[in-house]
């Protein structure tokens, strides 16, 4: 039996320097972006852009080539860490889904989300057929490329939206809750469609391939809603009863990884398994004291994922961007068109949904701004497309650019719109409950 050689000293040294430099730069630039009123993901992506082919490779090609060699074995180490980070990040995103709230306010959310989803999806598919062929790699058919672009343009980003609403103290507003609900529906649809389109890129567009992809997806959903839900809840109940604070976190990570492996084995995307597992973990809130996601067991997991693994993934994603490609006229024009369609699709779609729900123009503007923020989800989708051979480097750069620009746009537009929407008594009560303050009449009675 032959012994598998260990990593060479040089390979390990380069890997450690890559992780340390990328993560350190991502954290510094992420904090800087937050201080400037932008989502932290903007700074974290910028770290990869500065250290990648867009900047460092041009300014200091010797250092760039040594630190980030193009050797597959070296890059695969960094990719493996990034993939673990993105799976756990998607799972944490799934935990944010409040199925009970969706059932309560599903009708309004469905109108807003449906219009805000279908219009960008259609515009994205249309643009995918009309964009120059040089933006589509030879490994992707025109239909798969167009479908993928449609999926990328129809999603929102719950982590970015939630963080923005919390930072702006809008999470208690009815409109803030509606934005979260509609975005949640869009994201769920996006992950499902992503798996189908990615599977079609592998199995082909023949009837058997399409049927396999759809049936596999339905099988995953059915299993998750029945046996999977029971298995996850049982595992987490046993972990929580153990009394060991670290055990629920470890069990949750194992479940996420195994679910990701299962969907990947079915030739669906691994992120689908992570997202579905996250939703199932989110249903464990009622298993007893200490199981609420906002405190107890999930807090350490969220801290590690959001503070370490996610910034490292975004920095790694930035490494693959080549902003020099935007210097070419044809790529720059395509970027302007895609960004404009992405923004217009979400705002018009949200406006249509708001009109159907009899909302005013300021409420429609706020909905559009919130749902337009694509951030994390768009970047993950772009990375999947690049890995699957559906996107070229140029198209990957354009889609990540959409994610950054739409996320930066959200706070100022929300600020302008929400100033013109009067806060209701129900919203004031919800705010006091979130802050842990007594109700107004209680405060007066004790004064």
N, C-alpha and C positions, 0 to 999 in steps of 0.2 A: 504494500500500500504506500503510494507516494505521499509525501508531506507537502501540504500547500504552503508555499513560501509566505512569510509575513510581509507587511508593507516595508518597503525600503526606508532607511532613515531619511533620505532626501524627500521622498513622497510624503511621509508623515510631517516633516518640518514645513513643507509648503502648504499642506492642508491646514495645519494649526495656524500658520500665519494668515492664510486666506480667511478662516473663520474669525480669528481675532480682529483682523483689520476691517473686514466687511461689517461685522457686528458692532464694533466700536464706532465706526464712521456712521453706520445707520442710526445708532442711538443718539449720537450728537446732532446729526442733521434732522432726525425726527423731532427731537426736543426743540430745535431751532424753528422748524416748520410750525410746531404747535404754538410757539410764542408769537409767531407772525400771523396766527389765526387760520392756519391751514391744517388739513389732516396730517398726522404724523407720517402716514404712508408716502406722502410726497417727498419728504426728506429721506426716508428709508430707500425709496427707489433711486433718488439722486445719488446716494452713496454708491450704488452699483454702476450708475452712469459715469460717475467721476473715476471709478477704479477700472472701468471696462474699456471696450474698444472706442467709445465715443470721446474719451478725454485722455486717460493715462496712456493708452496704446499709441496715441499721437504725440503726446508731450515727452514721454520717456519710454520708447518702445522696448528698451532693454529690460527695464524694471517690470514693465507690464507683461512682457513675455516670460519672465522668470516667475513672477507671482501668480500669473494666470495663464499657464501654458495651455495650448490647445490639445494636449494629449488626452485621449478619451478616459484613460484610467484615472488621471488626476481630477478631471472635471466630474467624473461619475461620483467621486467621494463627496464633493460639494453638493451635487444634485441629490444624493441620497438623504443628506441632512435636510435639504430644502423640501424634499417630498414628505418627510416625516412631519416637518413643520406645517406644511400646507394641509395635510390630512387632519391634524389636530386643530388647526385654525378653522377649517370647514366644519368640523364637529362642534366646536364652540359656537360657531354661527348657527348651526342647527338647534342648539340648546336655547337660543333666543326665541324660537318659534313658540308662541302661546296659542295652542290649538283651541283652548276654551274661548279665548278672546276672538279668534277667527270665526268660530261658530256664532258668537253673539253679534258681531258686527260684520258678518261675512257678506251681506248683500251690498252694502255701500262699498266695502273694500273690493269686492269682485268687479263692480262697475269701473272703479278708478283703475284698478290693476289690469283689468281686461283691456281697456282702451289704451292704457299706458304700456301695455305689453305687445298687443297685436300690431299697432301702428309702427313702432320701431322695428319689430320683427319683419314686417313687410318691406319697410324701407331698406333694412339691412340685406335682405335676400335680393331685392332689386339691385342694390348697389353692387352686390357680389357678382352678379352677372355682367354688369356694365364696366367694372373696373378693368384696367389694362391687364392682359394675361401675365405680364412680367411680375405682377404682385402675387400671383398664384404659383406655388411650387408645382413641379411636374408630378409629384406624388399625390396631388389632390385633384379630383374631378371638378369641373365647374359647378355642378349641383351641390356637392359636399362643401365646397368652399363658400358658396352663396348661403347655404343653410347655416354654416358655422358663423358667418358674419352676422346673420340675422339673430342667432342666439346671443352673440356677444353684445349686440346693440339693444336687446330687449330686457336685459337684466338690470337690477339695481344692486345696492350693496348694503345689506342690513348692518354689518359692523360699523361702517363709516357713517351711515345715517343715524344709528343709535348714539354713537359717540358725539356726533355733531349736535343732535337734539339735547343730549345731556349737558354738553359744554355750554350751550346757549340757553339752558334752563327752559326748554320747550317740550321736554318729554312728558310733562303732565297735561299738556294741551290736547284737546280732542283731535285737532288736526295732526299733532305730532303722533298720536296713537294711530291715526288713520294712515299716515305715511308709513309707519312701521308695518302695519298690517298689509297694505298694498305691496310694499317692497318685499315682504316675506313671501307672498303669493308669487310675485315675479321671480324671486330667487329660486323657489321650489321648482317652478316650471323650467327655469333656466338650467338647473342641475339635471333634470330629467331629460330635457332636449339635448343637453351636452353629451350625455351618455349615448343616446340614440345616434346622434350625428357622428360621434367618434367611433362608435361600433360600425356604422355604415362605411366609414373610411377604411376599416379593417376587413370587414366581410364583403364589401361591395354593395352595389345598388340593385342587385337582382332580388327577385321576390323572396327567395329563401333567406337571404341575408337580412332584409327588412323585417320579415316575420320573426326571425330568431331574435333580433334586437328588441322588438316590441314585446314579444312574449317573455324574454328574459327580464325586461324592465317590469312588466306586470307581475311576474313571479316574485321579484325582489320586494315589490310593494305589498303583495299579498302575504308573503312570509313575514315581513317586518310587522305588519299590522296584527298578526296572530301569534305564531310561535316565537318570532323574534322579540316581540314586545314582552312576552312572558319570560323569555330567557334573560333579557337585559334587566328587567325589574327584579327577577330572582337573584341574579348575580350581585346587583347593587344592594339589595336588601341584606344579603349575607355579609357583604363587605361593610355596610354601615353598622350592622349589629356586632361586628368584631370589636368595635371600640378603638381600633387603630386608625388614627387620622390619615395616614398615608395610603392605607389599603384601598379605599374607594377611588382615589385618584389613579392608582396603579391598575385596578380592575377596569376603570373607564377607558384608559389608554389601550389596554389589551383588547377590549371590545371594539374600539374604533379601528384598530389595526386589522383585526380579524374580519370585520365587516368590509373594510376596504379591500382586503385580499379576496374576499368572496366575490364582490362585484367585478373586480379586475379579472378573476378567473373566468367569469361569465362573458368576458370581452366587453364589459361596460366600464365606465370610468371608476377608478378607485375613489375619487372624491364623492361619487354618489353614495357609496357605502358609508363613508365618513359622515356625510350629511344626514343620511337616514338614521345612523346610529346616534348622532347628536340629538335628533328629534326624540328618539326613544329615551335617551338619557334625560332629556328635558321633561319627560313625563314622570320621572321619579321624584318630583317635588313632594308628593304626598306620602312618601314611604315612612315618614316619621321625622322626629326632631333631627336637625342637622343635615337634611338632604336638600334644602333650598339652594338653588344655584347661586343666588346672590351672596350667600355667606359660606358656610361650612365647607363641604368636601370639594366643591368645584373651584373655590377661590385659589388654591395653590396651582391647579391646572391652568386656570385662566391667566394667572400671573406669569407662569413660565412660557406659555404659548404666546401671549400678547407682548411680553417684554423681551423674550429671547428668540424663540423659534420663528415667529412671524416677521420681525425685523430682518432676521437673517435670510428668510425666504425672499422678501421684497428686494433686499440688496442683491441677492443672486439673480432675481428676475431683471433688475436693472442692468446687470452685466450683459444681458443678451440684447439690450437696446443698442441700436447704432444710429445715433442722431445725425451722423454724417450723411446717412441716406436721404434725410430730409432736404439736403442741399441740392438734390436733383430735382429739376422742375416737375417731372411727371409724378414723382413720389410726393412732393410737397403739395401739388394740386389734389392728388388723391387723399392726402391727409386732411386738407381743408374740407373736402367734400364729405368724407366719412365723419369728421367731427361735427360738421354742420347738421348732417342728417341725424346723427345720434342725439344731439341736443334738441333739434326741432321735433323729432319723433316723440321724445319723452314729454316735452312741454305741451305739444298739441294733444297727445294721447291723454295726459293728465287733465288738460283743459276740457277735453270731450267728456271724460269720466266725471269731472266736477259739474259740468253742465247737466249731465243726466241725473246727478244727485242734487241738483238745484243749489249749488254753491255759488258764491260771488267770485269776482275776478281775482281778488287778493287771495282767497282760499285756493283757487285754481293755480295761481302763481306759486304759492307755497308748496302745494302738492307737486308741481312740476319740478321745483328746485330740489325737493327732497328725493324724489324718485329718479332724478337725473344723475345723482351721485352714484357712480358705478364702482369706484375704488377697488377694494379687495377682490370682489367677485370677478370683475372684468380682468384683473391681472392674473388670477388663477386660470380663468378660461383661456386667456391668451397663451399662458404657459403650456396648457394642455394641447392647444392647437399647434404650437411650435413643436412640441415633443412628438405629436402624432403625424407630423408632416403635412398638416392642413394649411399652415401659415408659413409664409416666407419671413425672413428677418425684417424686411421692410414693413410687411403687414402687421407683424407682431409689434413693431415699434409704434405704428399708427394706433393700434388698439390700446396699448398701454398709455399712449398720449391721451386718448379719449378718457381713460380711467382717471388720469391725473387732473385734466382740465375740468371735467364734470364735478369731481370732488371738491376742487378749489372754488368752483362757482357757487356751490350750495349755501355756505354760511352767509355771504353778503345778501343774496337774494331772499333767503329766509328772514333775515333781519328786517329788511325793508317791508316784506309782505306781512309778517306777524305783528308789526307795529300798528297795522291798520285793521287788525282783527281783535275785537273786544274779547277779553277773558270772561268766561262765565263763572257762576257760583260753583258749579260742579267742578270746574277746572281748579278753582281756588282750593276747594276741599281736597281734591286729589293731590295738589301741591303740598298742602299741610301734612297729609298722611305720609307722603314720600319723605318729607323733612322730619317726620316724627314729632310734629307740633300738635298741640291740642286744637280741637275745632274752635271757631270763633266764639260760640256761645259758652263753651267750656272755659275758655280763657277769661272771659268777662266774669263768669260766676265765681272763679277762684281769685279774682283780683281784689 
